Each structure stands twice: as structure tokens, then as C-alpha cells.
Amino acid sequence: MVRGEVDYETAPALSAALHEALRASTEGVDADLSGVAFWDCSGLNALLRLRREALAHGKTVTVRSPSRMVRRVLTLTDTSPLFLPPRPCRRATEGRSVTPPSRP
């Protein structure tokens, strides 16, 4: 869980911790940002760089429980969809009835 203020001075430490978590993970990082009291573009840029690295390695970055401040910045910059949980894979035939071809 990230707590406190994320700004120009603290974003590098956050970025380093998130990148380390990404390297240690097999699927990606779920960031709990519910304890963030202040969030500026430095924090957003740290997340965007992390997402770029994650995608390059076939991983994800998900923001779980964003604080009001984080949610506001993600909404204003229209970046919140980039950090949603991945959608479960659906089979192509899900929800449809499929009849196997008959044999001659």
C-alpha cells in the first residue's frame, strides 16, 4: 500500500519500489493507492513508465482502491482505463450454442 504524498520529490522512490515489485512478479503489479493523500503528474508518470515496462514483459499494472486524489488525476487525464484489472479471457463460443459438424 502506498501512503502519503506522491510528488516530484517522492515519485522516484515510488517508481523504484514499483519497478522492483514488477521484476519480482510473474504477472504484474496491483498497486493499492488508497492511502495516497496527494498525487501529481510525477506519480502518474511513474505509473505510466511502469505500465510501459510491464507491457514489454507481458505483465500488467492495476490500480486497486485509488484514493480520491489519485482517482481525480486519473480521471482528468483520461488514463484510468489503462490501470483497470485485465478482463478475463472468454472462449469464442461462450454464450452461444455450437453444433458440431455431422460426419458423413
C-alpha positions in Angstrom: 0.0 0.0 0.0 1.3 3.4 -0.9 0.7 6.1 1.7 1.3 9.8 2.0 2.2 12.3 -0.8 3.5 11.4 -4.2 5.1 14.3 -5.9 8.3 15.3 -7.6 10.4 14.5 -4.6 8.9 11.2 -3.6 8.0 9.8 -7.0 11.5 8.3 -7.7 11.3 6.2 -4.5 7.8 5.0 -5.5 9.0 4.3 -9.0 11.9 2.2 -7.7 9.7 0.2 -5.4 7.1 -0.4 -8.1 9.7 -1.5 -10.6 11.3 -3.9 -8.1 7.8 -5.4 -7.5 7.3 -5.7 -11.2 10.6 -7.5 -11.7 9.7 -9.9 -8.8 6.3 -10.7 -10.2 5.2 -13.2 -12.8 2.0 -11.5 -13.9 2.2 -7.9 -12.9 1.7 -5.4 -10.1 -1.5 -4.5 -8.2 -1.0 -1.1 -6.6 -3.1 -0.2 -3.6 -3.2 3.6 -3.7 -5.9 4.1 -1.1 -3.5 5.8 1.3 -2.3 8.5 -1.1 -3.2 12.0 0.2 -1.6 13.9 -2.6 -0.9 12.8 -6.2 0.5 14.9 -9.0 1.8 14.2 -12.5 5.0 12.8 -11.1 3.1 9.9 -9.6 1.1 9.5 -12.8 4.3 9.5 -14.9 5.8 6.8 -12.6 2.7 4.6 -13.2 2.8 5.2 -17.0 6.5 4.2 -17.1 5.8 1.2 -15.0 3.0 0.2 -17.3 5.2 0.6 -20.4 7.8 -1.7 -18.9 5.1 -4.2 -17.8 3.6 -4.4 -21.2 7.1 -5.0 -22.7 7.3 -8.1 -20.5 3.8 -9.3 -20.9 2.7 -8.1 -17.5 0.0 -5.8 -16.1 -0.2 -2.8 -13.8 -3.5 -2.5 -11.9 -4.5 0.3 -9.6 -6.6 -1.1 -6.8 -8.5 1.2 -4.4 -7.3 4.6 -5.7 -7.7 7.4 -3.2 -10.0 10.3 -4.1 -6.9 12.4 -5.2 -5.5 9.6 -7.4 -8.9 8.9 -8.9 -9.3 12.6 -9.8 -5.9 12.8 -11.6 -6.5 9.5 -13.5 -10.0 10.8 -14.5 -8.8 14.2 -15.5 -6.0 12.8 -17.7 -8.3 10.0 -19.0 -5.7 7.4 -18.0 -7.8 5.4 -15.5 -8.8 2.7 -18.2 -5.0 2.0 -18.6 -4.9 0.6 -15.0 -8.1 -1.4 -14.8 -7.8 -5.1 -13.9 -7.4 -7.3 -17.0 -10.6 -8.7 -18.3 -11.0 -12.5 -18.0 -10.5 -14.3 -21.3 -13.7 -15.6 -22.8 -13.9 -18.5 -25.0 -15.1 -17.7 -28.5 -18.2 -19.9 -28.1 -19.2 -18.7 -24.7 -22.8 -17.8 -24.5 -23.6 -19.5 -27.9 -24.8 -22.9 -28.7 -22.5 -24.7 -31.0 -23.4 -27.8 -33.0 -20.5 -29.9 -34.1 -20.4 -30.7 -37.8 -22.0 -34.0 -38.7 -19.9 -36.8 -40.0 -20.6 -38.2 -43.5 
